Amino acid sequence: MQNISSAEVAVNEAKAEVDAAASKLALVDGEPVIGENPARLNRLKSHAEKAQEELVSIRESVEAKEALLGRATDENE
């Protein structure tokens, strides 16, 4: 399982790749001109979404474990 900081790095890197690919899109006479392969851009977006979902999952897992630890600590006192 990844830790939170490595998941955050993965999300930031994926978003940067999407932004870089999206920045290659341009409008010429009001029509989009694609400088980046649309399939690649879709894959990058999908990867960024999955990385974000993984980060959310990790954070939720940590929060749940912290709550369990807190309850166990309270019961032991």
C-alpha positions in Angstrom: 0.0 0.0 0.0 1.3 3.4 -0.9 1.7 6.1 1.8 -0.1 9.4 1.6 2.9 11.4 0.4 3.8 9.1 -2.4 0.1 9.1 -3.5 0.1 12.9 -3.4 3.2 12.9 -5.6 1.6 10.5 -8.1 -1.5 12.7 -8.2 0.5 15.9 -8.8 2.6 14.2 -11.5 -0.5 12.8 -13.3 -2.2 16.2 -13.2 0.9 17.9 -14.6 1.0 15.4 -17.5 -2.6 16.0 -18.2 -2.1 19.8 -18.1 0.9 19.5 -20.4 -1.0 17.4 -22.9 -4.1 19.7 -22.7 -1.9 22.8 -23.2 -1.0 21.4 -26.6 -4.7 21.9 -27.7 -5.2 25.1 -29.6 -8.0 26.8 -31.4 -7.6 27.9 -35.0 -10.5 29.9 -36.5 -12.6 28.6 -33.6 -11.9 25.0 -34.3 -9.8 22.8 -32.0 -6.5 21.7 -33.4 -5.1 18.7 -31.5 -1.4 18.8 -31.1 -1.5 15.8 -28.7 -3.0 12.4 -29.4 -6.6 12.4 -28.0 -6.3 8.8 -26.9 -3.1 9.6 -24.9 -4.8 12.6 -23.4 -7.7 10.4 -22.3 -5.3 7.8 -20.8 -3.5 10.6 -18.9 -6.8 11.9 -17.6 -7.9 8.4 -16.6 -4.5 7.9 -14.8 -4.9 11.2 -13.0 -8.4 10.2 -11.8 -7.2 6.8 -10.6 -4.3 8.4 -8.7 -6.7 10.8 -7.1 -9.1 8.0 -6.1 -6.1 6.0 -4.7 -5.1 9.1 -2.6 -8.7 9.5 -1.3 -8.8 5.8 -0.4 -5.5 5.9 1.4 -6.6 9.0 3.4 -9.9 7.3 4.3 -8.0 4.2 5.4 -5.7 6.2 7.6 -8.6 8.1 9.1 -10.4 4.9 9.9 -7.3 3.4 11.5 -6.8 6.5 13.6 -10.4 6.3 14.8 -10.0 2.6 15.7 -6.7 3.4 17.5 -8.4 6.3 19.4 -11.2 4.0 20.5 -8.8 1.2 21.6 -6.7 3.7 23.5 -9.8 5.1 25.3 -11.0 1.6 26.2 -7.6 0.7 27.6 -7.5 3.7 29.9 
